[in-house]
Amino acid sequence: MSRNILIKPIISEKAELLSDKLQQYTFMVDRNANKIEIRKAVEKMYNVSVASVNTLVIPGKTKKRFTRAGVQTGRVSPYKKAIITLSDGETIDFFGDL
């Protein structure tokens, strides 16, 4: 694989609830990656079997910041998110030895 498909896991309150109840894990992935490439990357990196992959593109948002010099406007980059469902009895431990 020439490019890095899995960028980082998304650790949020909603993502933790999904992983505890439904064995679903959320990752930020490359914008050009498809479901087959994402499945292979997760299986290779974490040594688990993937049941399904759902993807969605989160659009970029405009942010404003009020400073002494005036209003500063910027934009948060859009990204692609993948929700991975694992087979029964499989888990991914992101925190390891903590």
Short mmCIF file of the C-alpha atoms (twelve columns), coordinates in Angstrom:
data_MODEL
# 
_entry.id   MODEL 
# 
loop_
_atom_site.group_PDB 
_atom_site.id 
_atom_site.type_symbol 
_atom_site.label_atom_id 
_atom_site.label_alt_id 
_atom_site.label_comp_id 
_atom_site.label_asym_id 
_atom_site.label_seq_id 
_atom_site.Cartn_x 
_atom_site.Cartn_y 
_atom_site.Cartn_z 
_atom_site.pdbx_PDB_model_num 
ATOM 1  C CA . MET A 1  0.000   0.000   0.000  1 
ATOM 2  C CA . SER A 2  1.654   3.161   -1.171 1 
ATOM 3  C CA . ARG A 3  -0.452  5.562   0.862  1 
ATOM 4  C CA . ASN A 4  -1.514  5.610   4.480  1 
ATOM 5  C CA . ILE A 5  -5.191  4.583   4.459  1 
ATOM 6  C CA . LEU A 6  -5.912  4.702   8.205  1 
ATOM 7  C CA . ILE A 7  -5.043  8.169   9.480  1 
ATOM 8  C CA . LYS A 8  -6.191  7.883   13.104 1 
ATOM 9  C CA . PRO A 9  -8.934  6.365   15.249 1 
ATOM 10 C CA . ILE A 10 -11.685 8.729   16.346 1 
ATOM 11 C CA . ILE A 11 -12.039 8.642   20.126 1 
ATOM 12 C CA . SER A 12 -15.233 10.433  21.133 1 
ATOM 13 C CA . GLU A 13 -18.140 9.740   23.442 1 
ATOM 14 C CA . LYS A 14 -20.322 8.474   20.601 1 
ATOM 15 C CA . ALA A 15 -17.518 6.320   19.182 1 
ATOM 16 C CA . GLU A 16 -16.917 4.746   22.615 1 
ATOM 17 C CA . LEU A 17 -20.614 3.881   22.949 1 
ATOM 18 C CA . LEU A 18 -20.552 2.231   19.507 1 
ATOM 19 C CA . SER A 19 -17.478 0.180   20.389 1 
ATOM 20 C CA . ASP A 20 -18.895 -0.959  23.754 1 
ATOM 21 C CA . LYS A 21 -22.358 -1.953  22.549 1 
ATOM 22 C CA . LEU A 22 -22.098 -2.833  18.854 1 
ATOM 23 C CA . GLN A 23 -18.406 -3.705  18.270 1 
ATOM 24 C CA . GLN A 24 -18.101 -0.771  15.845 1 
ATOM 25 C CA . TYR A 25 -14.914 1.296   15.673 1 
ATOM 26 C CA . THR A 26 -14.508 4.670   13.991 1 
ATOM 27 C CA . PHE A 27 -11.459 5.784   11.985 1 
ATOM 28 C CA . MET A 28 -10.461 8.865   10.027 1 
ATOM 29 C CA . VAL A 29 -9.333  7.529   6.644  1 
ATOM 30 C CA . ASP A 30 -7.836  8.791   3.387  1 
ATOM 31 C CA . ARG A 31 -10.369 10.626  1.197  1 
ATOM 32 C CA . ASN A 32 -9.606  8.422   -1.824 1 
ATOM 33 C CA . ALA A 33 -9.743  5.051   -0.012 1 
ATOM 34 C CA . ASN A 34 -12.592 2.687   -0.816 1 
ATOM 35 C CA . LYS A 35 -14.271 0.152   1.478  1 
ATOM 36 C CA . ILE A 36 -12.182 -2.786  0.280  1 
ATOM 37 C CA . GLU A 37 -8.896  -0.977  0.948  1 
ATOM 38 C CA . ILE A 38 -10.129 0.149   4.383  1 
ATOM 39 C CA . ARG A 39 -11.144 -3.431  5.273  1 
ATOM 40 C CA . LYS A 40 -7.726  -4.818  4.272  1 
ATOM 41 C CA . ALA A 41 -5.870  -2.081  6.180  1 
ATOM 42 C CA . VAL A 42 -7.810  -2.691  9.419  1 
ATOM 43 C CA . GLU A 43 -7.433  -6.458  9.177  1 
ATOM 44 C CA . LYS A 44 -3.692  -6.138  8.575  1 
ATOM 45 C CA . MET A 45 -3.003  -3.540  11.278 1 
ATOM 46 C CA . TYR A 46 -5.126  -4.951  14.125 1 
ATOM 47 C CA . ASN A 47 -5.302  -8.697  13.218 1 
ATOM 48 C CA . VAL A 48 -9.116  -8.859  13.381 1 
ATOM 49 C CA . SER A 49 -11.820 -9.941  10.949 1 
ATOM 50 C CA . VAL A 50 -14.063 -7.161  9.663  1 
ATOM 51 C CA . ALA A 51 -17.764 -7.857  9.134  1 
ATOM 52 C CA . SER A 52 -18.697 -4.588  7.380  1 
ATOM 53 C CA . VAL A 53 -17.420 -1.100  6.524  1 
ATOM 54 C CA . ASN A 54 -19.569 2.037   6.344  1 
ATOM 55 C CA . THR A 55 -18.075 5.311   5.096  1 
ATOM 56 C CA . LEU A 56 -19.166 8.933   5.127  1 
ATOM 57 C CA . VAL A 57 -17.571 12.233  4.159  1 
ATOM 58 C CA . ILE A 58 -17.720 14.955  6.810  1 
ATOM 59 C CA . PRO A 59 -17.891 18.354  5.059  1 
ATOM 60 C CA . GLY A 60 -15.544 21.179  5.993  1 
ATOM 61 C CA . LYS A 61 -16.935 23.883  8.251  1 
ATOM 62 C CA . THR A 62 -16.286 27.603  8.471  1 
ATOM 63 C CA . LYS A 63 -14.998 28.856  11.818 1 
ATOM 64 C CA . LYS A 64 -14.853 32.441  13.089 1 
ATOM 65 C CA . ARG A 65 -12.643 33.824  15.821 1 
ATOM 66 C CA . PHE A 66 -13.105 37.273  17.310 1 
ATOM 67 C CA . THR A 67 -9.792  38.961  18.079 1 
ATOM 68 C CA . ARG A 68 -8.546  42.429  18.883 1 
ATOM 69 C CA . ALA A 69 -7.571  42.874  15.235 1 
ATOM 70 C CA . GLY A 70 -11.070 41.912  14.023 1 
ATOM 71 C CA . VAL A 71 -12.878 38.827  12.925 1 
ATOM 72 C CA . GLN A 72 -10.608 36.027  11.694 1 
ATOM 73 C CA . THR A 73 -12.319 33.482  9.456  1 
ATOM 74 C CA . GLY A 74 -10.978 30.079  8.545  1 
ATOM 75 C CA . ARG A 75 -12.064 26.690  7.374  1 
ATOM 76 C CA . VAL A 76 -11.751 23.215  8.874  1 
ATOM 77 C CA . SER A 77 -10.784 20.625  6.262  1 
ATOM 78 C CA . PRO A 78 -13.294 17.979  5.187  1 
ATOM 79 C CA . TYR A 79 -12.423 14.362  5.955  1 
ATOM 80 C CA . LYS A 80 -13.674 10.840  5.378  1 
ATOM 81 C CA . LYS A 81 -14.821 8.704   8.292  1 
ATOM 82 C CA . ALA A 82 -15.160 4.913   8.309  1 
ATOM 83 C CA . ILE A 83 -17.222 2.924   10.812 1 
ATOM 84 C CA . ILE A 84 -15.875 -0.624  11.042 1 
ATOM 85 C CA . THR A 85 -18.041 -3.465  12.387 1 
ATOM 86 C CA . LEU A 86 -16.046 -6.441  13.656 1 
ATOM 87 C CA . SER A 87 -17.069 -10.082 13.744 1 
ATOM 88 C CA . ASP A 88 -18.494 -11.552 16.962 1 
ATOM 89 C CA . GLY A 89 -16.020 -11.843 19.837 1 
ATOM 90 C CA . GLU A 90 -13.371 -9.552  18.324 1 
ATOM 91 C CA . THR A 91 -12.186 -6.256  19.830 1 
ATOM 92 C CA . ILE A 92 -9.576  -3.590  19.159 1 
ATOM 93 C CA . ASP A 93 -7.633  -2.196  22.127 1 
ATOM 94 C CA . PHE A 94 -6.532  1.360   21.266 1 
ATOM 95 C CA . PHE A 95 -5.108  2.170   24.692 1 
ATOM 96 C CA . GLY A 96 -2.862  -0.872  25.145 1 
ATOM 97 C CA . ASP A 97 -0.806  -0.659  28.354 1 
ATOM 98 C CA . LEU A 98 -2.428  2.389   29.914 1 
# 
